[in-house]
């Protein structure tokens, strides 16, 4: 795969930064490319994801492209129409509410489980992620900020030590982070301050050691994001090109 075809966007629990693209399997690289293009708005709901077009663009065969699209179909971010191929899903405000309800359950549970149990090393890791988020926002690099944001929340899930919980969170991730990207496309001079402050408050809630308060902090954070996303989906027309043809 050409080195400039896609930027790292895939993260694993406990990583400080984004996974180097050289260590990723081809289908993960294709997933990263599609997720980044979706996040940046270069792919819109209803756009066709053509294997024969994507493969030469990325310098790979069609097999990893199909594997990536099939996986993203399982997450709900991509839909497959018989005899027409794969399309980026057109997701509604109600879809967002359903997805964020699941995220509240998963992250709220993880927060309650690890409240007061963070090691110094884990606190340092999470603090570093928050600082990197802020630096990326300040630089206007929203895809990079998103990567560190994903890493922060996925690390919270990972620290809980429940592999089933982590798999469930990761399976919901592509749709959730697409929705989250809708809140990241407006440049605001106060964005870094707010972005960093919100995540520092989450970390403080975990360090205080009150499981109920930690769960409530994460649920409140997710609810705030959900409201922004739902409001945007209700006021901005959804592009449904590619459907019904």
N, C-alpha and C positions, 0 to 999 in steps of 0.2 A: 504493500500500500504506500502511496506517495506520502512523504513526511508532512507535506503541507495540506493534505486533504482534509484533515479534521484536527481540531484542537482537543486536548484532553478534557473530558467532561465526566468521566466515570470515576466514582469514588468507592472506597471500601471503608468499613468501620475502622476507626483508629488511625487512619492516615492523616498526616498533617496537611498535605497538599493534594493535588490531583495525581492520579496514577499516570506515570509516564506512558505515552502512547505506544512505545516500543514493546512494553510488557503485556499489552492487551491483545486478546485474540482478535482475529479479523472481524468476526460478527459483533464483538463489543465495540470495535472501532467504528463500524458502520452505525451501530446504535448511538454512539457518542456524536457522530456527525449529524444524524437526524435530530437528536435531542437539541443540539446546539443550534441547528438551523431553525428548529421550531421555536426555541427560546428567543432567538434574535428576531423572529418575525419573518424570516425568509421563506418559511413554509407556513401556510395558513390552513385553517380547517377546510376540508374538501379537496385540497391539493392531491393530485395523484402522485404516488411514490412508485415510479417505474423502475423495476429491477434493471432493465436493459439500458436505462439512462444513468442510474446511480453507479452501477458497476464500473463503467469506463471512466466516469468522473473521479472515482476514488482509486482506480488502478487495481481493482480486485475482480474476481470472478463473480458470477451471479449467485453462487451458493451462499457465501456469507451475507450477501444482501438479503436473500430470501430468509435466512436464519434470523437476521436482525428484525426484519419486518414481521415474521411470524411471532417472535417474542413480543414485540411491541403491540401486536394484535392481542396477545393474551393479557396485556396490561390495560387495554381499552383505549390506548392513544391512537392506534391504527385500526382501521376496519378493512375487511376484504369483501369485495363484491364479486360474485360469480361471473366469470368471463370478462371482467373489467379490471381486476387487479386490486392493489392496495391503495388506500387513501388515508390522509390524516383525518381523524374523526372530528366531527362537528359536535362539540360538547356544550351542554346547556348550563344555565345557572343551577338547575336542580341536580345535574351531574356533579357540579362542584360541591354542593351542599352534602351530597352523599359521600363523596370522596373525603372531604374534610371531617365529616363525622367519624369515619374510620381512622383518620390520622389522629384525631383527638383521643380515641380509645387506645391506640397503639403507643403514642408518645406520652400520653398521660400515665398509662400503666408503667412504662419504662421509668419515667421521672419518679413515680412513687417508689419503685423498687430500688433506685440507686440514691435516693435522697440521704445525705449524710454519710455515704459510703465511698465517695470519690477519693482516690489517692492524690497525693501531691502531683504526681506525674500526669494523671488524667486531667486535673485542674489546669496544669500548665499547657497541656495539649489543647484544651478547649479555649483557653484564653488566647493562645496563638492563632487559632482559627478565627476568633472574633476580630483580632487585630488585622488579620489578612482580609477578612470581609470588608472592614472599614477602609483599608488601603485601596482595595479594588474598586469600591464605590467611589471613593474620592478621585480615582483615576478615570472614572466613567466606564470601567470595564465590568459591565453587568454580568456577562457570562462567567467571568472568573469569580465575581462575588457570589453568583449562584452556586458555583462549585464548592466554595468554602462554606456556604450556608448549608448545602446538602451534606457536606462532610460533618459539620457540627451536629446536625440533627441525627444523622446516621450513626455517629459515634455514641450519642446518648443511647440509642437503641442497642448498639453493640455492647456497651458497658453493662447493660442489664443482663447479658449473658444467656439470653433465651434465643436459640437459633431459629425457632419457629416464628417468634416475634420479628426477628430481623428479616426473614424471608417474606413475611406478610408485608412489612414496611417497604421492602425493596420492590415487591410486585406492584404496589400502589404508586411507587415513586414517579415513573414517567408522566402519568396524568397529573399527579399533584404538583410536580415541578413545572409542568406546562402551565397549569392554572396560576401558580405562584409567579411565573414570568410576566403575567398580565399586570402585576403590581410594580414591575421593575423597569418599565419602558419610559417613564417620565423623569427627566433630570430635575432634581431639586437640590438646591444648595445645602439644605438641612438633612439630606438623605443619609450621609455618613453618620452624623450624630445620632439620629433616630435608630438607624440600623444597628449600630454598635450598642447603644443603650438598651435596646430591647433584649439583645442576646446576653448582655451582662446581667440583666435582671433575672433571666432564666438560670444562668449559672449560679447566681447568688441564692436563688430559691433552692437549688440542689444542694448547695453547701450548708444551708441552714439546718438541714436534717429533718424537716417536717414533711413527711410523705404526702399528707393531704394538701399542704400549701404548695408543694412542688408540682403535684398533679394539676392543681388549679391554675398555677402560673402558665404551664404549657397549654392547657385547654384554652385559657384566655388569649394567649398569643396566637394560637391557631384560629380561634374564632375571629380575631381582628383581621387576619389575613383573608379568611373566608369571606367576610363582609365586603372587603374591597373587591375581591374577585367577582362575587355575585353581583355587586353593583355595576361593575364594568360589563359583565356579560349581559346584564339587563338593559344597559344603555347603548352598547356598541353592537350593531348588527353582526350576526354570525354569518360568515361566508360559507355557503354550502355548495360551492362549485364542485363538480365531480359526482354529485349525488343525483340519482334519478335519470342518469343518461342511459 
